[in-house]
């Protein structure tokens, strides 16, 4: 994980705890959910390398229902 991302995540985690939020104790892991409830394939093809520049991050509200999950952007934070 790039050091600036680790610092950003650590700072947000500390600020939320300071404001009384109860957070998980597991380390931050940047991720993207591509598929849910999928069956594991027998083999995976190698993934291509790619550059993925990031210039903002979002605070997103997740709501689950019998129809699935919905995500609502709450606020955007520019990085550049």
VOMIKE-165012 format. One record per residue: residue number from 1; residue in three letters; x, y, z of N, C-alpha, C in turn. Coordinates in steps of 0.02 Angstrom, whole numbers, plus 50000, padded with zeros to 5 digits. Layout:
// VOMIKE-165012
NUM | ALA | X | Y | Z | X | Y | Z | X | Y | Z
...
This chain:
// VOMIKE-165012
1 | UNK | 50043 | 49942 | 50000 | 50000 | 50000 | 50000 | 50045 | 50062 | 50000
2 | UNK | 50030 | 50110 | 49957 | 50070 | 50172 | 49957 | 50067 | 50208 | 50024
3 | UNK | 50123 | 50235 | 50046 | 50126 | 50270 | 50110 | 50074 | 50326 | 50117
4 | UNK | 50062 | 50367 | 50064 | 50011 | 50419 | 50071 | 49941 | 50391 | 50084
5 | UNK | 49925 | 50334 | 50054 | 49860 | 50303 | 50066 | 49855 | 50276 | 50137
6 | UNK | 49909 | 50245 | 50161 | 49909 | 50220 | 50230 | 49901 | 50278 | 50280
7 | UNK | 49934 | 50334 | 50266 | 49928 | 50392 | 50310 | 49858 | 50421 | 50308
8 | UNK | 49828 | 50425 | 50249 | 49760 | 50450 | 50242 | 49711 | 50406 | 50281
9 | UNK | 49716 | 50340 | 50271 | 49671 | 50294 | 50305 | 49681 | 50298 | 50381
10 | UNK | 49743 | 50300 | 50403 | 49757 | 50304 | 50474 | 49729 | 50368 | 50506
11 | UNK | 49737 | 50423 | 50470 | 49710 | 50487 | 50495 | 49635 | 50487 | 50500
12 | UNK | 49601 | 50458 | 50450 | 49527 | 50455 | 50451 | 49505 | 50410 | 50508
13 | UNK | 49539 | 50354 | 50517 | 49522 | 50306 | 50570 | 49528 | 50340 | 50638
14 | UNK | 49583 | 50375 | 50650 | 49594 | 50409 | 50714 | 49541 | 50464 | 50725
15 | UNK | 49526 | 50502 | 50673 | 49477 | 50556 | 50680 | 49408 | 50528 | 50696
16 | UNK | 49389 | 50474 | 50665 | 49323 | 50444 | 50679 | 49320 | 50418 | 50751
17 | UNK | 49374 | 50385 | 50773 | 49376 | 50360 | 50842 | 49372 | 50418 | 50891
18 | UNK | 49406 | 50473 | 50876 | 49404 | 50532 | 50919 | 49334 | 50561 | 50926
19 | UNK | 49292 | 50548 | 50876 | 49223 | 50574 | 50877 | 49173 | 50521 | 50901
20 | UNK | 49198 | 50467 | 50930 | 49155 | 50418 | 50962 | 49131 | 50361 | 50918
21 | UNK | 49155 | 50356 | 50857 | 49136 | 50300 | 50814 | 49171 | 50237 | 50837
22 | UNK | 49137 | 50181 | 50835 | 49166 | 50116 | 50852 | 49186 | 50084 | 50785
23 | UNK | 49250 | 50070 | 50777 | 49276 | 50045 | 50714 | 49306 | 49976 | 50722
24 | UNK | 49312 | 49941 | 50666 | 49346 | 49876 | 50666 | 49419 | 49886 | 50683
25 | UNK | 49450 | 49837 | 50714 | 49521 | 49841 | 50731 | 49566 | 49812 | 50676
26 | UNK | 49537 | 49783 | 50624 | 49580 | 49754 | 50572 | 49613 | 49810 | 50531
27 | UNK | 49671 | 49795 | 50503 | 49707 | 49846 | 50464 | 49668 | 49865 | 50401
28 | UNK | 49676 | 49927 | 50379 | 49644 | 49950 | 50318 | 49671 | 49913 | 50258
29 | UNK | 49627 | 49894 | 50213 | 49647 | 49862 | 50150 | 49605 | 49894 | 50095
30 | UNK | 49638 | 49932 | 50052 | 49602 | 49962 | 49996 | 49574 | 49906 | 49953
31 | UNK | 49513 | 49913 | 49930 | 49483 | 49860 | 49890 | 49428 | 49888 | 49845
32 | UNK | 49410 | 49848 | 49797 | 49355 | 49863 | 49753 | 49313 | 49799 | 49749
33 | UNK | 49249 | 49803 | 49763 | 49206 | 49745 | 49758 | 49182 | 49740 | 49686
34 | UNK | 49200 | 49686 | 49653 | 49180 | 49675 | 49584 | 49119 | 49630 | 49578
35 | UNK | 49111 | 49585 | 49626 | 49057 | 49536 | 49621 | 49043 | 49509 | 49691
36 | UNK | 48981 | 49498 | 49706 | 48962 | 49468 | 49771 | 48929 | 49401 | 49759
37 | UNK | 48936 | 49357 | 49808 | 48903 | 49291 | 49807 | 48920 | 49252 | 49744
38 | UNK | 48982 | 49256 | 49723 | 49004 | 49220 | 49663 | 49034 | 49153 | 49683
39 | UNK | 49028 | 49105 | 49640 | 49060 | 49040 | 49650 | 49132 | 49045 | 49627
40 | UNK | 49177 | 49015 | 49664 | 49248 | 49018 | 49646 | 49261 | 48979 | 49582
41 | UNK | 49298 | 49008 | 49535 | 49314 | 48972 | 49474 | 49369 | 48920 | 49488
42 | UNK | 49378 | 48873 | 49442 | 49431 | 48823 | 49449 | 49499 | 48855 | 49442
43 | UNK | 49506 | 48906 | 49400 | 49570 | 48941 | 49390 | 49556 | 49013 | 49369
44 | UNK | 49603 | 49056 | 49385 | 49598 | 49126 | 49366 | 49652 | 49143 | 49315
45 | UNK | 49634 | 49181 | 49265 | 49683 | 49206 | 49218 | 49722 | 49261 | 49252
46 | UNK | 49785 | 49272 | 49233 | 49823 | 49328 | 49262 | 49789 | 49394 | 49246
47 | UNK | 49789 | 49439 | 49294 | 49760 | 49505 | 49283 | 49812 | 49551 | 49251
48 | UNK | 49790 | 49594 | 49206 | 49838 | 49640 | 49176 | 49860 | 49693 | 49226
49 | UNK | 49921 | 49718 | 49218 | 49944 | 49774 | 49260 | 49913 | 49837 | 49231
50 | UNK | 49896 | 49884 | 49274 | 49866 | 49946 | 49250 | 49884 | 50003 | 49297
51 | UNK | 49885 | 50062 | 49270 | 49891 | 50123 | 49309 | 49821 | 50148 | 49322
52 | UNK | 49808 | 50167 | 49384 | 49741 | 50190 | 49402 | 49750 | 50253 | 49445
53 | UNK | 49758 | 50310 | 49412 | 49768 | 50371 | 49450 | 49705 | 50388 | 49491
54 | UNK | 49717 | 50413 | 49551 | 49662 | 50430 | 49596 | 49668 | 50504 | 49614
55 | UNK | 49614 | 50542 | 49605 | 49617 | 50613 | 49622 | 49564 | 50633 | 49674
56 | UNK | 49525 | 50583 | 49697 | 49477 | 50597 | 49750 | 49457 | 50531 | 49783
57 | UNK | 49428 | 50536 | 49843 | 49395 | 50478 | 49872 | 49327 | 50500 | 49897
58 | UNK | 49283 | 50453 | 49906 | 49215 | 50467 | 49926 | 49197 | 50433 | 49991
59 | UNK | 49156 | 50466 | 50031 | 49122 | 50434 | 50087 | 49056 | 50409 | 50059
60 | UNK | 49044 | 50345 | 50065 | 48985 | 50314 | 50034 | 48944 | 50279 | 50087
61 | UNK | 48878 | 50290 | 50085 | 48832 | 50256 | 50130 | 48808 | 50192 | 50094
62 | UNK | 48814 | 50136 | 50128 | 48792 | 50072 | 50100 | 48729 | 50050 | 50136
63 | UNK | 48680 | 50031 | 50097 | 48617 | 50005 | 50125 | 48602 | 49938 | 50093
64 | UNK | 48585 | 49890 | 50134 | 48567 | 49824 | 50107 | 48493 | 49812 | 50116
65 | UNK | 48464 | 49776 | 50069 | 48394 | 49758 | 50071 | 48387 | 49690 | 50037
66 | UNK | 48328 | 49661 | 50039 | 48319 | 49597 | 50004 | 48335 | 49602 | 49929
67 | UNK | 48332 | 49662 | 49900 | 48347 | 49671 | 49829 | 48422 | 49678 | 49816
68 | UNK | 48462 | 49684 | 49869 | 48534 | 49692 | 49861 | 48559 | 49756 | 49895
69 | UNK | 48620 | 49774 | 49880 | 48651 | 49834 | 49910 | 48643 | 49894 | 49865
70 | UNK | 48634 | 49951 | 49896 | 48636 | 50015 | 49860 | 48688 | 50059 | 49894
71 | UNK | 48719 | 50102 | 49855 | 48772 | 50144 | 49880 | 48757 | 50217 | 49862
72 | UNK | 48761 | 50260 | 49912 | 48745 | 50330 | 49903 | 48806 | 50373 | 49921
73 | UNK | 48834 | 50410 | 49874 | 48889 | 50455 | 49891 | 48865 | 50507 | 49941
74 | UNK | 48903 | 50517 | 49995 | 48885 | 50565 | 50046 | 48927 | 50628 | 50038
75 | UNK | 48993 | 50618 | 50026 | 49037 | 50675 | 50017 | 49098 | 50654 | 49977
76 | UNK | 49124 | 50701 | 49936 | 49185 | 50690 | 49896 | 49243 | 50728 | 49926
77 | UNK | 49302 | 50698 | 49925 | 49362 | 50730 | 49952 | 49417 | 50730 | 49898
78 | UNK | 49434 | 50788 | 49871 | 49486 | 50791 | 49820 | 49555 | 50778 | 49851
79 | UNK | 49599 | 50746 | 49812 | 49666 | 50731 | 49835 | 49718 | 50774 | 49801
80 | UNK | 49702 | 50804 | 49744 | 49751 | 50843 | 49707 | 49738 | 50916 | 49713
